[in-house]
Structures are given as structure tokens and as C-alpha cells.
């Protein structure tokens, strides 16, 4: 036998030996997984996945308990990719601690079949929790019904595991679950920006109890305020120098006031001082809380809809994908949670001039019951709003006639208009500005506690 033939034979034997031992390794992990399920010891680390464990087990049964995330006594590339995604879950305002990252990482280097079976289970559980958090938010209606009454998107824990198992790319799989709404994406970018500002240590401390400052005045705090206005995007970097409360700074203060829903005076009054005194860490917390609220909105409302933000006191009417107007909310109870529904009609009562009532149907309202009056959202300047809403349903002319008649009228729309009611205290606009509103009801604190932000 030639030396070449001997070399080829040895290579073939080595390959066969490796393949045999790899198959043996996979079989041992599979047996460990089988034993976990049969003994009742299977634990994914996910409450949601464990609650649907029979369906998770079925996925493994079809594979004859072949591991999903492990091959040849080592984690697959897909397992490493998932771990990487979990580690950077903070970009979405979530925490790696939610997904047993430390436990998973500790098992990644093991070759013990029992450890690898445990790793496989934890990774499957992490996919369920991470996928569910991205698709519907971490705080569902069952956990906080007074905050979130939005019916979750219909995906089961087994759907997440099966989808991840079939996916060629874990990032693409996660991206498909993520809220692609531009409002969510813009807020993610702002979270990253504020994280960098906090890391720089440049955000100044402003005393909320200090004296008010009128435009044109001089004050030793002006330099710090100019720095804050520059970091917040209200003052151009080119205008940073100088300690005068000049025209450029007045414009910056007005921009700051507009972004915080304050009276636009250009003076640093008490309300402006209070907002300037908010530390950057609190703004980061506020953004993370509102990213969670945006995840509750992970659904397409269509080109025509009405969006009510109770925190800002605004109604946004969208037609053909474009925002038409904002109208102050006057009658919607501040205690309403985030919920989805549809506007099915309008009530007109001349005895209440300037106020029409949008009749709303939603599964949330059906669940809480109540009288017909509790199924309504009242707004100011409702004549203009009602016309816009009716225009979106194709019944604008009929509503104009009803308003002109001056008689009590109830109009039912043939084509309901999608509605989303929420309580958002931080959002980012297309122009790159980030807006904040004071949480007068303490809702942010409740969400922050559930997200373990404090």
C-alpha cells in the first residue's frame, strides 16, 4: 500500500471516529433531555415556557429528543448567536438578567451531557421570554392590567422555540418579532444617545429650587444650563461658549420648553427649572419605561386611525398615513390603561356645545363592563375632530349635516376606525427631538419597578 493510500485511510478512519463520537455525544445529550421530561425535572427557566411544557416537549419528541442548541458536545453557532443577542438586550431597554444569561454562559464550555441538556433547556426558555418581550412587551395584561389591557399578539411559547429552531439567522428571527414602528426605533436610538451622555459625565446638576432667570439676565448657573441645552439638542454646539442669556439661549430654552410640554416663554421659570433638574439617569429610566409601552403597541393600526396619548393630553388623527391634527383630551379618564379598540360612532349633544363624544368598542371595555357612558372618550374642539374622524370612515358629509342641524344625534359608522389609547411620557419625533412629559399619575414608577429598573 502506498504512503498516499495509508494517509487517506488514516484520514478516513479519523473522520469516522469523530463522527461516531459526535453521534454518541448527541445521543447522550438526547437521553439526558428525555430523562428530564420523563422524570418531570425539565425546567426551561421560563415561567411561560414551563406553563406550556407539553408543547415544548412535543418539539423535542419530534426530534427524538435531539438537542436544538447543542451538537457534538458543544453549543451550536446558533446558541452562541442567541447568547450574544441576550447580552445586548439592553439596547431595547431590557436586561440580560431576565434571560438567565449568567447560567447559560456558565454551561457553554461544558462537555457533560447533563449540563448540555440543561443548557439546551435554558436556551429554549430564553427564546420564549426574549421573543415574547420583544413581540408584546414584558409586562402583559395578566401582570399589570391597570397599565396594559392590550391583547397580546397570538404566539405561544412553542411558536417561539419552533421559530428559532427553524431560523437560519437568530438576529433576523428576533428582528421579525421586534416592533418595526418608527417611533420605537427612534426611541431606541435616543436610549443609546442618553447612555453615552451619562457615560461622559457631562450632564450638569441644576438646582430645581434655585431662583428663576429672565431672558437677558446674568447668572452663574448659565454655563451649566448652556451645557445641558447643548447635550439635550436644544442649543447648537457652535453656541455653547459664553455665559450670557442671549438670543441663542432664549431660542434653546423655548425649544426645551416645547419638548417638555411647558409654556413657551424663553425665561427659565419654575417649571423649566424643575425639568432641567431631572438627572440624565432618570431620563434613561423614562425612555426604557416608554420602550416597554411601545412594545405593547406592536401592531399595525393601518393608514387611518386615532391615537390618544393620555400623558400628553392629545388626540392624533391619522389619515392615509399622515397626521392631521392634535386635539386636547377633556373627558377620557386618566386612569385608563393602554388599550386598543375602534371608534364606531359619534354622539352629538347641542346641550354640550363644542363637545362631541366618540363611541368606542374594545375587548378591554367589554371585559370591565360598565355603563354606556364608560365606553366613551370625550375631547375638546370635538367638532373639528369628529369631522376628521368621520372623514376617515367615509361619512364626513353626514356628520357635517348632523352638526349643522343642532339636534341630539347618535351616528354609527359603517366602517369603524382603529383606536389606540396609551400613556406615553417619552417619545422621539422625526426631526430627532425627544419629548418628555411629567408623570402626574406615578405610572412610570410602577412600570420601572416591574422592569426592575430601580
C-alpha positions in Angstrom: 0.0 0.0 0.0 1.4 3.4 -1.0 2.0 6.1 1.5 -0.8 8.1 0.0 -3.2 5.3 0.4 -2.2 4.9 4.0 -2.7 8.6 4.7 -6.1 8.6 3.1 -7.1 5.5 5.1 -6.0 7.1 8.3 -7.8 10.3 7.5 -11.0 8.3 6.7 -10.7 6.4 9.9 -10.2 9.6 11.9 -13.3 11.1 10.3 -15.3 8.1 11.1 -14.1 8.1 14.7 -15.0 11.8 15.1 -18.4 11.2 13.5 -19.1 8.2 15.7 -18.2 10.0 18.9 -20.2 13.1 17.8 -23.2 10.9 17.3 -22.6 9.3 20.6 -22.3 12.7 22.3 -25.6 13.9 20.7 -27.3 10.6 21.8 -26.1 11.1 25.4 -27.5 14.7 25.5 -30.7 13.4 23.9 -31.1 10.8 26.6 -30.5 13.4 29.3 -33.2 15.6 27.7 -35.6 12.6 27.5 -34.9 11.7 31.2 -35.6 15.3 32.2 -39.0 15.3 30.6 -39.9 11.8 31.8 -38.9 12.5 35.4 -40.7 15.8 35.5 -37.4 17.6 36.0 -37.5 19.6 32.8 -37.1 23.3 33.5 -36.6 25.9 30.9 -36.1 28.7 33.4 -39.0 30.5 31.8 -42.4 30.6 33.6 -44.2 31.0 30.2 -42.4 28.0 28.6 -42.8 25.9 31.7 -46.6 26.6 31.7 -46.7 25.2 28.1 -44.2 22.4 28.7 -46.2 19.7 27.0 -46.0 21.7 23.7 -42.2 22.3 24.2 -41.8 18.6 24.9 -43.6 17.8 21.6 -40.9 19.8 19.7 -38.3 17.6 21.3 -40.3 14.4 20.8 -40.5 15.0 17.0 -36.7 15.3 17.1 -36.4 12.1 19.2 -35.0 14.5 21.9 -32.1 15.6 19.7 -30.9 18.9 21.2 -31.9 22.1 19.5 -28.9 24.2 20.5 -26.1 21.6 21.0 -24.1 19.5 18.6 -21.0 17.3 19.1 -20.7 18.0 22.8 -20.6 21.8 22.3 -23.1 24.7 21.7 -24.0 25.3 18.1 -23.2 28.6 16.4 -26.9 29.5 16.7 -26.6 29.0 20.5 -23.7 31.5 20.6 -25.6 33.9 18.5 -28.6 33.7 20.8 -26.4 34.3 23.8 -24.9 37.4 22.1 -28.5 38.8 21.4 -29.4 38.2 25.0 -26.3 40.0 26.3 -27.2 43.1 24.3 -30.9 43.1 25.1 -30.2 46.3 27.0 -30.4 48.2 23.6 -34.2 47.6 23.8 -34.4 48.7 27.4 -34.5 45.1 28.7 -32.0 43.3 30.9 -29.8 40.2 30.3 -30.7 39.2 33.8 -34.2 38.4 32.6 -32.9 35.5 30.5 -30.5 33.6 32.8 -27.5 34.8 30.8 -25.1 34.0 33.6 -26.4 30.5 34.0 -26.3 29.9 30.2 -22.8 31.3 29.9 -21.5 29.1 32.7 -22.7 26.0 30.8 -21.4 27.0 27.3 -18.0 25.4 27.9 -19.2 22.1 29.5 -19.0 18.8 27.7 -21.0 16.9 30.3 -24.2 15.6 28.7 -26.4 16.6 31.6 -25.0 20.1 31.6 -25.6 20.4 27.8 -29.1 19.1 28.2 -29.7 21.8 30.8 -28.1 24.4 28.5 -30.5 23.3 25.7 -33.5 23.8 28.0 -32.3 27.2 29.2 -31.7 28.5 25.7 -35.2 27.3 24.7 -36.7 29.1 27.7 -34.7 32.3 26.9 -36.0 32.3 23.4 -39.6 32.2 24.7 -39.0 35.0 27.2 -36.9 37.2 24.9 -39.2 36.7 21.9 -42.3 37.4 24.0 -40.8 40.5 25.4 -39.9 41.9 22.0 -43.3 41.0 20.5 -45.7 42.0 23.2 -43.7 43.7 26.0 -42.5 42.1 29.2 -45.4 43.5 31.2 -48.6 41.9 29.9 -52.2 42.4 30.9 -52.1 39.5 33.4 -49.2 41.2 35.3 -50.4 44.8 35.2 -54.0 45.1 33.9 -54.3 48.7 35.2 -51.4 49.7 32.9 -51.7 47.4 29.9 -55.0 45.9 28.6 -53.8 45.2 25.1 -54.5 41.6 23.9 -51.0 40.1 23.2 -50.1 39.0 19.6 -51.1 35.4 19.3 -47.8 33.5 19.6 -47.4 30.5 22.0 -44.1 29.6 23.8 -43.8 26.6 21.4 -44.1 29.0 18.4 -41.0 30.9 19.6 -39.0 27.7 20.1 -40.0 26.2 16.8 -39.4 29.5 15.0 -35.9 29.9 16.5 -35.1 26.3 15.7 -36.1 26.8 12.1 -34.4 30.2 11.7 -31.2 30.4 9.8 -30.3 33.7 11.5 -31.2 34.5 15.1 -30.9 38.2 14.6 -33.3 38.1 11.7 -35.7 36.0 13.9 -35.5 38.5 16.7 -36.0 41.4 14.2 -39.1 39.9 12.9 -40.6 39.9 16.4 -39.5 43.5 17.1 -41.8 46.4 16.8 -40.7 48.0 13.5 -42.7 51.1 14.2 -40.5 54.1 13.5 -41.5 55.5 16.9 -40.0 52.5 18.6 -36.8 52.6 16.5 -36.3 56.3 17.1 -36.6 55.8 20.9 -34.0 53.0 20.8 -31.6 55.5 19.2 -32.4 58.1 21.9 -31.7 55.5 24.6 -28.3 54.9 23.1 -27.6 58.6 22.9 -28.6 59.3 26.5 -26.5 56.3 27.7 -23.5 57.9 26.0 -24.2 61.2 27.7 -24.4 59.6 31.1 -21.1 57.7 30.5 -19.5 61.1 29.6 -20.3 62.5 33.0 -21.1 65.9 31.4 -24.8 66.2 32.3 -24.8 69.1 34.8 -26.7 69.3 38.1 -29.3 72.0 38.1 -31.0 73.1 41.4 -34.8 72.9 40.9 -35.2 75.3 43.9 -32.9 78.0 42.6 -34.1 81.4 41.6 -35.9 81.9 38.2 -33.9 83.6 35.5 -35.3 86.0 33.0 -34.0 86.3 29.4 -31.2 88.7 29.2 -30.2 88.3 32.8 -26.8 87.1 34.0 -26.4 84.2 36.4 -23.5 81.9 37.5 -25.7 78.9 36.5 -26.0 79.9 32.9 -22.9 78.0 31.8 -24.2 74.7 33.2 -27.6 75.4 31.6 -26.0 76.0 28.3 -24.2 72.7 28.6 -27.4 70.9 29.4 -29.2 72.6 26.5 -26.4 71.5 24.2 -26.5 67.9 25.4 -30.3 67.8 25.1 -30.1 69.0 21.5 -31.7 72.4 22.0 -28.5 74.6 21.7 -26.2 74.2 18.8 -22.6 73.2 19.7 -21.4 76.4 18.0 -23.3 78.4 20.5 -22.0 76.6 23.6 -19.4 79.2 24.5 -20.3 82.3 26.6 -22.3 82.8 29.8 -24.8 85.2 28.6 -28.6 84.6 28.4 -28.6 85.9 24.8 -30.9 85.4 21.9 -29.5 82.0 21.0 -30.0 80.7 24.5 -33.5 82.1 24.6 -34.4 80.1 21.5 -32.8 77.0 23.1 -34.9 77.5 26.3 -38.0 77.8 24.1 -37.1 74.6 22.3 -36.6 72.9 25.7 -39.9 74.1 27.0 -41.7 72.9 23.8 -40.2 69.4 24.2 -41.4 69.2 27.8 -44.9 70.4 27.2 -44.2 73.7 29.1 -45.4 77.2 28.4 -43.0 78.6 25.9 -41.7 81.8 27.5 -38.0 81.8 26.8 -37.5 82.6 30.5 -36.1 79.9 32.9 -39.2 79.9 35.2 -40.0 77.5 38.0 -41.5 74.7 35.7 -38.5 74.9 33.4 -36.1 74.7 36.4 -37.9 71.5 37.6 -37.4 69.8 34.2 -33.8 71.0 33.9 -33.1 69.5 37.3 -34.1 66.0 36.2 -30.9 63.9 36.1 -29.9 62.0 33.0 -30.3 58.7 34.8 -34.0 59.5 35.3 -34.4 60.3 31.6 -32.8 57.0 30.7 -35.2 55.2 33.0 -38.1 57.2 31.5 -37.1 56.1 27.9 -36.8 52.4 29.0 -40.3 52.6 30.5 -41.7 54.0 27.3 -39.9 51.5 25.1 -42.0 48.9 27.0 -45.1 50.8 26.3 -44.2 51.0 22.6 -43.8 47.2 22.6 -47.5 47.0 23.7 -48.3 48.8 20.5 -46.6 46.2 18.3 -49.4 46.1 15.7 -50.3 48.0 12.5 -53.3 50.3 13.0 -53.5 51.0 9.3 -53.3 54.3 7.3 -56.4 55.7 9.0 -56.7 55.6 12.8 -56.9 57.7 16.0 -54.1 57.7 18.6 -54.7 59.1 22.1 -51.8 59.8 24.5 -53.3 60.5 27.9 -50.0 61.7 29.3 -49.7 64.4 26.7 -53.5 65.1 26.7 -53.5 64.8 22.9 -55.5 63.0 20.2 -53.8 62.3 17.0 -55.9 61.7 13.9 -54.0 59.9 11.1 -55.4 59.7 7.6 -53.7 58.0 4.7 -50.7 57.6 6.9 -50.4 61.3 7.6 -51.1 63.1 10.9 -53.8 65.7 10.5 -54.2 67.4 13.9 -53.9 67.2 17.7 -56.8 67.9 20.0 -56.7 68.1 23.8 -58.4 65.3 25.7 -61.0 66.5 28.1 -63.2 63.6 29.1 -61.0 60.5 28.9 -60.4 59.2 32.4 -56.7 59.5 33.3 -56.8 56.1 34.9 -57.4 54.3 31.6 -54.7 51.7 30.8 -53.2 51.3 27.4 -55.8 49.6 25.2 -56.8 49.0 21.6 -60.3 49.4 20.2 -62.2 51.1 17.4 -64.4 54.2 17.1 -67.8 53.0 16.0 -69.7 56.3 16.1 -70.2 59.8 17.4 -72.7 61.3 19.9 -73.7 64.9 19.3 -75.5 66.9 22.0 -76.1 70.6 21.5 -76.6 71.0 25.2 -72.9 70.5 25.5 -71.6 72.9 22.9 -68.2 72.2 21.5 -68.1 68.7 22.8 -68.9 65.6 20.8 -68.3 62.0 22.1 -66.6 59.3 20.2 -68.2 55.9 20.9 -65.6 53.2 21.4 -65.7 49.4 21.3 -62.8 47.3 22.6 -62.3 43.9 24.2 -60.9 45.8 27.2 -64.1 47.7 27.7 -66.1 44.5 27.2 -64.0 42.9 30.0 -64.5 45.7 32.5 -68.2 46.1 31.7 -69.9 49.3 32.9 -72.5 51.7 31.5 -72.5 53.2 28.0 -71.0 56.4 29.4 -67.9 54.5 30.4 -67.5 53.4 26.8 -66.9 56.9 25.6 -63.9 59.2 25.1 -64.7 62.9 25.1 -62.5 65.6 23.6 -62.4 69.4 23.3 -62.7 71.1 19.9 -64.6 67.9 19.1 -66.5 69.4 16.1 -63.2 69.6 14.2 -62.1 66.2 15.5 -65.4 64.5 14.7 -65.3 65.8 11.1 -61.8 64.4 10.7 -62.8 61.0 12.2 -65.9 60.8 10.1 -63.8 61.7 7.0 -61.6 58.7 7.7 -64.7 56.5 7.8 -66.2 58.0 4.6 -69.1 59.6 6.5 -67.8 63.2 6.8 -70.7 64.8 4.9 -73.4 63.1 7.0 -71.7 64.3 10.2 -71.4 67.9 8.9 -75.1 67.8 8.3 -75.8 66.4 11.7 -73.7 69.1 13.4 -75.5 71.8 11.4 -78.9 70.5 12.4 -78.2 71.3 16.1 -80.2 68.3 17.4 -79.0 65.5 19.6 -77.7 62.8 17.2 -76.1 59.4 17.5 -74.3 58.4 14.4 -73.0 54.9 13.9 -70.1 54.4 11.5 -70.4 51.7 8.9 -66.6 51.4 8.9 -65.1 51.6 12.4 -61.9 53.5 12.8 -59.0 51.8 14.7 -58.1 53.4 18.0 -55.2 53.1 20.3 -55.2 54.7 23.8 -51.9 54.9 25.7 -50.0 56.8 28.3 -46.6 57.8 26.9 -44.2 60.1 28.7 -41.3 60.0 26.3 -41.2 59.8 22.6 -38.9 60.8 19.7 -40.1 62.8 16.7 -39.0 62.5 13.1 -36.8 65.6 13.4 -34.7 63.8 16.0 -36.1 65.7 19.1 -37.0 63.7 22.1 -40.1 64.8 24.1 -40.9 64.2 27.8 -44.0 64.7 29.9 -44.3 64.7 33.6 -45.8 61.6 35.0 -48.5 63.1 37.2 -50.1 59.7 38.0 -47.0 57.8 39.1 -47.4 55.3 36.2 -43.7 55.4 35.2 -42.6 54.3 38.7 -44.9 51.2 38.6 -43.6 50.1 35.2 -40.0 50.8 36.3 -40.5 48.6 39.3 -41.9 45.7 37.2 -39.0 46.1 34.7 -36.5 46.1 37.7 -35.0 49.4 36.6 -34.5 50.8 40.1 
